[in-house]
Amino acid sequence: MDKLLLQRTVAGKRLSQWGCLMLVSFSVLGQDVVVVNAQNPTGSMTKDQVSNIFLGKAKNFPGGGGAIPVNLPDTSDARKNFDEKVIGRSSAQVKAYWAKMSFTGKGEPPKERLNFDDMKKALKSDSSLVGYLDKSAVDSKLKVVYEVD
């Protein structure tokens, strides 16, 4: 019986250690930024402009030129953060919005990229794309147009 109590205590300590580790890892996550190809003439964008492009309400960048949004999978923490902080809706609400738009023939959701690396590669290859990355991943071939709060 003492052995069982000891195992529970040890398991409890391990669980609390993992909880601390998770807390630390979430607090050191970087800042997400909305980015375009460095050749894109867009200088900066507002939250509403970004949101309108990702919801299909706007098809062009503020200064002109077609804008094609690219997303991460809805299971991604970065996507959930983007949906909540930029779009102003949960990922489930955004998914429902796009289901309705698709069903009524009013639009299709942004294409999804597998991860940040795939998103970065796509953004570097096409100046009409707009997406989001961790700020630390931005290099000279990309340009930040909006910083997510």
Residue frames as a rotation matrix with the C-alpha (Angstrom) as fourth column:
MET 1
0.572 0.820 0.000 0.00
0.820 -0.572 0.000 0.00
0.000 0.000 -1.000 0.00
ASP 2
0.416 -0.515 -0.749 2.86
0.119 -0.786 0.607 2.38
-0.902 -0.341 -0.266 0.77
LYS 3
-0.616 -0.668 0.419 4.34
0.454 0.134 0.881 1.49
-0.644 0.732 0.221 -2.61
LEU 4
-0.044 0.714 0.699 1.10
0.984 -0.088 0.153 2.52
0.171 0.695 -0.699 -4.37
LEU 5
0.809 0.315 -0.495 1.03
0.463 -0.861 0.209 5.83
-0.361 -0.399 -0.843 -2.49
LEU 6
-0.048 -0.930 -0.365 4.65
0.112 -0.368 0.923 6.44
-0.992 0.003 0.122 -3.45
GLN 7
-0.595 -0.140 0.792 3.90
0.761 0.219 0.611 5.71
-0.259 0.966 -0.023 -7.13
ARG 8
0.450 0.835 0.318 0.99
0.880 -0.475 0.001 8.17
0.152 0.280 -0.948 -7.10
THR 9
0.675 -0.273 -0.685 3.15
0.199 -0.827 0.525 10.82
-0.710 -0.491 -0.504 -5.50
VAL 10
-0.450 -0.888 0.096 5.93
0.269 -0.033 0.963 10.27
-0.852 0.459 0.253 -8.02
ALA 11
-0.346 0.402 0.848 3.42
0.937 0.095 0.337 10.35
0.055 0.911 -0.410 -10.88
GLY 12
0.723 0.651 -0.230 1.92
0.678 -0.733 0.057 13.54
-0.131 -0.197 -0.971 -9.43
LYS 13
0.257 -0.724 -0.640 5.33
0.052 -0.651 0.757 15.20
-0.965 -0.228 -0.130 -9.31
ARG 14
-0.671 -0.490 0.556 6.05
0.542 0.187 0.819 14.17
-0.506 0.851 0.140 -12.88
LEU 15
0.117 0.812 0.572 2.71
0.980 -0.186 0.065 15.55
0.159 0.553 -0.818 -13.98
SER 16
0.823 0.196 -0.534 3.35
0.354 -0.911 0.211 18.84
-0.445 -0.362 -0.819 -12.24
GLN 17
-0.223 -0.949 -0.224 6.83
0.160 -0.262 0.952 19.00
-0.962 0.177 0.210 -13.77
TRP 18
-0.554 0.088 0.828 5.30
0.827 0.170 0.536 18.54
-0.093 0.982 -0.167 -17.23
GLY 19
0.568 0.823 0.013 2.75
0.823 -0.568 -0.016 21.25
-0.006 0.020 -1.000 -16.41
CYS 20
0.482 -0.489 -0.727 5.60
0.082 -0.801 0.593 23.66
-0.872 -0.346 -0.346 -15.58
LEU 21
-0.591 -0.733 0.337 7.44
0.372 0.123 0.920 22.67
-0.716 0.669 0.200 -18.74
MET 22
-0.140 0.627 0.767 4.34
0.983 -0.005 0.183 23.32
0.118 0.779 -0.616 -20.86
LEU 23
0.772 0.440 -0.458 3.80
0.541 -0.834 0.110 26.68
-0.334 -0.332 -0.882 -19.16
VAL 24
0.031 -0.865 -0.501 7.38
0.022 -0.500 0.866 27.71
-0.999 -0.038 0.004 -19.89
SER 25
-0.664 -0.343 0.664 7.22
0.609 0.266 0.747 26.58
-0.433 0.901 0.032 -23.51
PHE 26
0.266 0.820 0.507 4.05
0.954 -0.301 -0.014 28.59
0.141 0.487 -0.862 -24.17
SER 27
0.765 0.048 -0.642 5.52
0.310 -0.902 0.302 31.72
-0.565 -0.430 -0.705 -22.61
VAL 28
-0.203 -0.920 -0.335 8.55
-0.047 -0.332 0.942 31.69
-0.978 0.207 0.024 -24.93
LEU 29
0.124 0.314 0.941 6.61
0.913 0.336 -0.233 31.33
-0.390 0.888 -0.245 -28.17
GLY 30
-0.846 -0.533 -0.018 7.44
0.464 -0.754 0.466 34.03
-0.262 0.385 0.885 -30.70
GLN 31
-0.197 0.751 -0.630 5.21
-0.217 -0.660 -0.719 36.66
-0.956 -0.005 0.293 -32.18
ASP 32
-0.086 0.262 0.961 3.23
0.876 0.479 -0.052 35.92
-0.474 0.838 -0.271 -35.32
VAL 33
-0.403 -0.057 -0.914 3.36
-0.268 -0.947 0.177 38.43
-0.875 0.316 0.366 -38.15
VAL 34
0.698 0.602 0.388 1.48
0.302 0.244 -0.922 38.72
-0.650 0.760 -0.011 -41.43
VAL 35
-0.265 -0.919 -0.291 3.93
-0.133 -0.265 0.955 38.62
-0.955 0.292 -0.052 -44.32
VAL 36
0.926 0.374 -0.054 4.17
-0.089 0.077 -0.993 38.95
-0.368 0.924 0.105 -48.07
ASN 37
0.396 -0.786 0.475 6.93
0.918 0.335 -0.211 38.44
0.007 0.519 0.854 -50.60
ALA 38
-0.150 -0.554 -0.819 9.52
0.539 -0.740 0.402 41.23
-0.829 -0.381 0.410 -50.38
GLN 39
-0.917 -0.198 0.345 8.72
0.396 -0.358 0.846 42.13
-0.044 0.912 0.407 -54.05
ASN 40
0.045 0.996 0.081 5.10
0.963 -0.065 0.261 42.89
0.265 0.066 -0.962 -53.15
PRO 41
-0.488 -0.280 0.827 4.57
0.278 -0.948 -0.158 46.69
0.828 0.153 0.540 -53.18
THR 42
0.629 0.778 0.002 2.27
0.214 -0.176 0.961 46.59
0.748 -0.603 -0.277 -50.10
GLY 43
-0.302 -0.776 0.554 3.92
-0.341 -0.455 -0.823 48.51
0.890 -0.437 -0.127 -47.26
SER 44
-0.985 0.081 0.156 1.64
-0.125 0.301 -0.945 47.74
-0.123 -0.950 -0.286 -44.35
MET 45
-0.381 0.907 -0.178 -1.88
0.100 0.232 0.968 46.55
0.919 0.351 -0.179 -43.65
THR 46
-0.365 0.387 0.847 -4.46
-0.910 -0.340 -0.237 47.04
0.196 -0.857 0.476 -40.92
LYS 47
-0.807 0.156 0.569 -6.05
-0.189 0.845 -0.500 44.23
-0.559 -0.511 -0.653 -38.98
ASP 48
0.215 0.976 -0.031 -9.32
-0.257 0.026 -0.966 44.78
-0.942 0.216 0.256 -40.89
GLN 49
0.293 -0.172 -0.941 -7.57
-0.954 -0.112 -0.277 44.64
-0.058 0.979 -0.197 -44.26
VAL 50
-0.786 -0.609 -0.102 -5.88
-0.608 0.793 -0.049 41.35
0.111 0.023 -0.994 -43.36
SER 51
-0.575 0.645 0.502 -9.12
-0.074 0.571 -0.818 39.92
-0.815 -0.508 -0.281 -41.97
ASN 52
0.377 0.774 -0.508 -11.07
-0.581 -0.229 -0.781 40.91
-0.721 0.590 0.363 -45.08
ILE 53
-0.115 -0.491 -0.863 -8.57
-0.959 0.281 -0.032 39.15
0.259 0.824 -0.504 -47.34
PHE 54
-0.945 -0.320 0.062 -8.63
-0.323 0.895 -0.307 35.97
0.043 -0.310 -0.950 -45.22
LEU 55
-0.392 0.881 0.267 -12.45
0.072 0.318 -0.945 36.00
-0.917 -0.351 -0.188 -45.16
GLY 56
-0.542 0.112 0.833 -12.69
0.816 0.305 0.491 36.53
-0.199 0.946 -0.257 -48.92
LYS 57
0.507 0.762 -0.403 -14.29
0.658 -0.644 -0.391 39.96
-0.558 -0.067 -0.827 -48.53
ALA 58
0.581 -0.425 -0.694 -11.36
-0.608 -0.793 -0.023 41.63
-0.541 0.436 -0.719 -50.31
LYS 59
0.880 -0.220 0.422 -9.51
0.415 0.787 -0.456 40.20
-0.232 0.576 0.784 -53.29
ASN 60
0.451 -0.714 0.536 -6.76
0.371 -0.396 -0.840 42.83
0.812 0.577 0.086 -53.57
PHE 61
-0.299 -0.637 -0.711 -4.03
0.954 -0.189 -0.232 44.32
0.014 -0.747 0.664 -51.43
PRO 62
0.318 0.483 -0.816 -4.73
0.585 -0.777 -0.232 47.89
-0.746 -0.403 -0.530 -50.22
GLY 63
-0.182 -0.472 -0.863 -2.51
-0.369 -0.780 0.505 49.42
-0.911 0.410 -0.032 -52.92
GLY 64
0.502 0.405 -0.764 -3.83
-0.860 0.141 -0.491 47.13
-0.091 0.903 0.419 -55.66
GLY 65
-0.494 -0.645 -0.583 -2.78
-0.713 0.684 -0.152 43.77
0.497 0.341 -0.798 -57.00
GLY 66
0.438 0.741 -0.509 -4.48
-0.378 0.666 0.643 40.46
0.815 -0.089 0.572 -56.33
ALA 67
-0.376 -0.483 0.791 -4.15
-0.920 0.089 -0.382 39.02
0.114 -0.871 -0.478 -52.83
ILE 68
0.302 0.396 -0.867 -4.26
-0.281 0.906 0.316 35.28
0.911 0.149 0.385 -52.24
PRO 69
0.239 -0.189 0.953 -4.36
-0.970 -0.092 0.225 34.24
0.046 -0.978 -0.206 -48.58
VAL 70
-0.011 -0.255 -0.967 -2.67
-0.135 0.958 -0.252 31.05
0.991 0.127 -0.045 -47.40
ASN 71
0.526 0.365 0.768 -3.42
-0.803 -0.082 0.590 29.40
0.278 -0.927 0.250 -44.08
LEU 72
-0.793 -0.608 0.050 -1.98
-0.574 0.716 -0.397 26.77
0.205 -0.344 -0.916 -41.79
PRO 73
-0.463 0.649 -0.603 -4.13
0.334 0.758 0.560 23.73
0.821 0.058 -0.568 -40.89
ASP 74
0.238 0.664 0.709 -6.91
-0.444 -0.574 0.688 24.52
0.864 -0.479 0.158 -38.39
THR 75
0.815 -0.035 -0.578 -5.23
0.454 0.658 0.601 22.16
0.359 -0.753 0.552 -35.91
SER 76
-0.191 -0.968 0.160 -2.20
0.693 -0.249 -0.677 24.48
0.695 -0.018 0.718 -35.73
ASP 77
0.097 0.147 -0.984 -1.80
0.912 -0.409 0.028 26.67
-0.399 -0.900 -0.174 -32.63
ALA 78
-0.834 -0.442 -0.331 -0.56
0.263 -0.845 0.465 29.50
-0.486 0.301 0.821 -34.85
ARG 79
-0.715 0.645 0.270 -3.76
0.274 -0.098 0.957 29.23
0.644 0.758 -0.107 -36.93
LYS 80
0.156 0.789 -0.594 -5.94
0.927 0.091 0.365 29.28
0.342 -0.608 -0.717 -33.83
ASN 81
-0.224 -0.353 -0.908 -4.09
0.692 -0.714 0.106 32.35
-0.686 -0.605 0.404 -32.58
PHE 82
-0.986 -0.155 0.063 -4.38
0.147 -0.621 0.770 34.06
-0.080 0.768 0.635 -35.98
ASP 83
-0.388 0.914 0.116 -8.11
0.561 0.134 0.817 33.31
0.732 0.382 -0.565 -36.25
GLU 84
0.290 0.530 -0.797 -8.81
0.957 -0.145 0.251 34.66
0.017 -0.835 -0.549 -32.78
LYS 85
-0.101 -0.440 -0.892 -6.57
0.583 -0.753 0.305 37.72
-0.806 -0.489 0.333 -32.83
VAL 86
-0.925 -0.275 -0.263 -6.86
-0.043 -0.612 0.789 38.84
-0.378 0.741 0.554 -36.45
ILE 87
-0.695 0.719 0.019 -10.14
0.241 0.208 0.948 37.42
0.677 0.663 -0.318 -37.76
GLY 88
-0.671 0.423 0.609 -11.84
-0.726 -0.542 -0.423 37.87
0.151 -0.726 0.671 -34.39
ARG 89
0.552 0.826 -0.113 -13.41
-0.796 0.563 0.223 34.41
0.248 -0.033 0.968 -34.43
SER 90
0.142 -0.460 0.877 -12.50
-0.490 0.737 0.466 30.96
-0.860 -0.496 -0.121 -33.16
SER 91
-0.828 -0.488 -0.277 -11.15
-0.491 0.391 0.779 28.46
-0.272 0.780 -0.563 -35.68
ALA 92
-0.637 0.677 0.369 -14.46
0.623 0.734 -0.272 26.58
-0.455 0.056 -0.889 -35.43
GLN 93
0.305 0.761 -0.572 -16.36
0.217 -0.640 -0.737 29.76
-0.927 0.101 -0.360 -36.31
VAL 94
-0.203 -0.460 -0.865 -14.05
-0.770 -0.471 0.431 30.45
-0.605 0.753 -0.258 -39.25
LYS 95
-0.966 -0.136 0.222 -14.52
-0.006 0.865 0.501 26.87
-0.260 0.482 -0.837 -40.46
ALA 96
-0.198 0.973 0.122 -18.33
0.713 0.228 -0.663 27.27
-0.672 -0.044 -0.739 -40.22
TYR 97
0.224 0.200 -0.954 -18.13
-0.320 -0.909 -0.265 30.59
-0.921 0.365 -0.140 -42.09
TRP 98
-0.573 -0.542 -0.615 -16.22
-0.746 0.033 0.665 28.96
-0.340 0.840 -0.423 -44.94
ALA 99
-0.808 0.386 0.445 -18.56
0.419 0.907 -0.025 25.96
-0.413 0.166 -0.895 -45.02
LYS 100
0.217 0.935 -0.281 -21.48
0.442 -0.350 -0.826 28.36
-0.871 0.055 -0.489 -45.54
MET 101
0.115 -0.247 -0.962 -19.59
-0.645 -0.755 0.116 30.41
-0.756 0.607 -0.246 -48.16
SER 102
-0.874 -0.483 -0.061 -18.60
-0.381 0.601 0.703 27.26
-0.303 0.637 -0.709 -50.07
PHE 103
-0.558 0.732 0.390 -22.10
0.610 0.681 -0.405 25.77
-0.563 0.011 -0.827 -49.88
THR 104
0.457 0.787 -0.415 -23.71
0.315 -0.579 -0.752 28.96
-0.832 0.212 -0.513 -51.22
GLY 105
0.386 -0.378 0.842 -21.05
0.922 0.128 -0.365 29.34
0.030 0.917 0.398 -53.93
LYS 106
0.986 0.064 0.154 -19.84
0.058 -0.997 0.043 32.66
0.157 -0.034 -0.987 -52.55
GLY 107
0.376 -0.916 0.143 -16.25
-0.868 -0.402 -0.291 31.67
0.324 -0.015 -0.946 -52.00
GLU 108
0.670 -0.299 -0.679 -13.64
0.287 0.948 -0.134 29.09
0.685 -0.105 0.721 -51.11
PRO 109
0.932 -0.333 -0.145 -11.43
0.057 -0.260 0.964 29.08
-0.359 -0.906 -0.223 -48.03
PRO 110
0.404 -0.869 -0.285 -7.74
-0.914 -0.396 -0.087 29.97
-0.037 0.295 -0.955 -48.29
LYS 111
0.554 -0.350 -0.755 -5.47
-0.095 0.875 -0.475 27.13
0.827 0.335 0.451 -49.36
GLU 112
0.916 -0.224 0.333 -3.66
-0.328 0.059 0.943 25.49
-0.230 -0.973 -0.020 -46.48
ARG 113
0.146 -0.941 -0.304 0.07
-0.601 0.160 -0.783 24.90
0.786 0.297 -0.542 -46.11
LEU 114
0.363 0.002 -0.932 1.39
0.374 0.916 0.147 22.04
0.854 -0.402 0.332 -44.00
ASN 115
0.429 -0.345 -0.835 3.54
0.870 -0.091 0.485 24.11
-0.243 -0.934 0.261 -41.63
PHE 116
0.659 -0.216 -0.720 5.56
-0.055 -0.969 0.241 27.32
-0.750 -0.119 -0.651 -41.28
ASP 117
-0.427 -0.901 0.078 8.34
-0.007 0.089 0.996 26.02
-0.904 0.425 -0.045 -43.56
ASP 118
-0.395 0.388 0.833 5.86
0.891 0.383 0.245 25.19
-0.224 0.838 -0.497 -46.32
MET 119
0.712 0.671 -0.208 4.14
0.632 -0.741 -0.228 28.57
-0.308 0.031 -0.951 -45.84
LYS 120
0.308 -0.687 -0.658 7.48
-0.147 -0.717 0.681 30.41
-0.940 -0.114 -0.322 -45.99
LYS 121
-0.649 -0.553 0.522 8.50
0.359 0.382 0.852 28.60
-0.670 0.741 -0.049 -49.18
ALA 122
0.027 0.765 0.644 5.18
0.997 0.025 -0.071 29.47
-0.071 0.644 -0.762 -50.86
LEU 123
0.788 0.301 -0.537 5.35
0.365 -0.931 0.014 33.13
-0.496 -0.207 -0.844 -49.82
LYS 124
-0.085 -0.920 -0.383 8.88
-0.103 -0.374 0.922 33.47
-0.991 0.117 -0.063 -51.17
SER 125
-0.721 -0.264 0.640 7.81
0.495 0.451 0.743 32.10
-0.485 0.853 -0.195 -54.56
ASP 126
-0.226 0.748 0.624 4.68
0.859 -0.149 0.490 34.21
0.459 0.647 -0.609 -55.22
SER 127
-0.967 -0.251 0.030 4.25
0.216 -0.882 -0.419 37.94
0.132 -0.399 0.908 -54.59
SER 128
-0.337 0.913 0.228 0.45
-0.447 -0.369 0.815 37.67
0.829 0.173 0.532 -54.62
LEU 129
0.119 0.361 -0.925 0.33
0.559 0.746 0.363 35.45
0.821 -0.560 -0.113 -51.52
VAL 130
-0.164 -0.138 0.977 -0.23
-0.727 -0.652 -0.214 36.69
0.666 -0.746 0.006 -47.98
GLY 131
0.370 0.219 -0.903 0.27
0.337 0.874 0.350 34.49
0.866 -0.434 0.250 -44.94
TYR 132
0.694 -0.136 0.707 1.59
-0.656 -0.525 0.542 34.49
0.298 -0.840 -0.453 -41.40
LEU 133
0.261 -0.727 -0.635 4.76
0.334 0.685 -0.648 33.24
0.906 -0.043 0.422 -39.75
ASP 134
0.642 -0.279 -0.714 6.67
0.704 -0.155 0.693 33.49
-0.304 -0.948 0.096 -36.53
LYS 135
0.956 -0.223 -0.190 8.54
-0.260 -0.945 -0.200 36.80
-0.135 0.240 -0.961 -36.68
SER 136
0.190 -0.954 0.232 11.88
-0.461 0.122 0.879 35.01
-0.867 -0.274 -0.417 -36.22
ALA 137
0.048 -0.113 0.992 11.30
0.620 0.783 0.059 33.16
-0.783 0.612 0.108 -39.53
VAL 138
0.943 0.332 -0.024 11.12
0.203 -0.630 -0.749 36.36
-0.264 0.701 -0.662 -41.61
ASP 139
-0.073 -0.993 0.091 14.14
0.699 0.014 0.715 36.91
-0.712 0.116 0.693 -43.83
SER 140
-0.605 -0.294 -0.740 15.14
-0.141 -0.875 0.463 39.33
-0.784 0.384 0.488 -46.60
LYS 141
-0.963 0.265 0.045 12.83
0.110 0.236 0.965 37.65
0.245 0.935 -0.257 -49.15
LEU 142
-0.068 0.964 -0.256 9.75
0.899 0.171 0.404 38.37
0.433 -0.202 -0.878 -47.01
LYS 143
-0.778 -0.102 0.620 8.19
-0.053 -0.972 -0.227 41.56
0.626 -0.210 0.751 -45.68
VAL 144
-0.610 0.574 -0.546 6.09
0.755 0.213 -0.620 42.08
-0.240 -0.791 -0.563 -42.54
VAL 145
-0.625 0.473 0.621 2.86
0.156 -0.703 0.694 43.97
0.765 0.530 0.366 -43.29
TYR 146
0.364 0.730 0.578 1.09
-0.569 -0.317 0.759 43.46
0.738 -0.605 0.300 -39.96
GLU 147
-0.798 -0.597 -0.084 2.16
-0.251 0.456 -0.854 42.41
0.548 -0.661 -0.513 -36.46
VAL 148
0.170 0.867 -0.469 -0.34
0.209 0.433 0.877 40.21
0.963 -0.247 -0.107 -34.62
ASP 149
0.142 -0.055 0.988 -0.92
-0.803 -0.590 0.083 41.47
0.578 -0.806 -0.128 -31.05
